[in-house]
Amino acid sequence: MILAWHLAEKNITFPKTLNPAHMADNLAALDVKLTQAEIAAINEIPQAPYYVVPDEPPAFTTTVMDYSQQA
């Protein structure tokens, strides 16, 4: 169902499996036609971001290193 939703939303997906049964399930998603109501219901499920990009980079990425003092 989720793969069918991604396809309906025109999202790029890379389903990966070596299991033949899972491959068949992934291909079967091409035949699933979700209604607009089903798509809207899935879109309304609350989601938390996987990763939040900070406004400022961490200090260690902007610190100038002085390698002239190395022994």
Sequence and secondary structure as in RCSB ss.txt:
>XXXX:A:sequence
MILAWHLAEKNITFPKTLNPAHMADNLAALDVKLTQAEIAAINEIPQAPYYVVPDEPPAFTTTVMDYSQQA
>XXXX:A:secstr
 HHHHHHHTT         HHHHHHHHHGGG    HHHHHHHHTS    S    SS  HHHH    GGG  
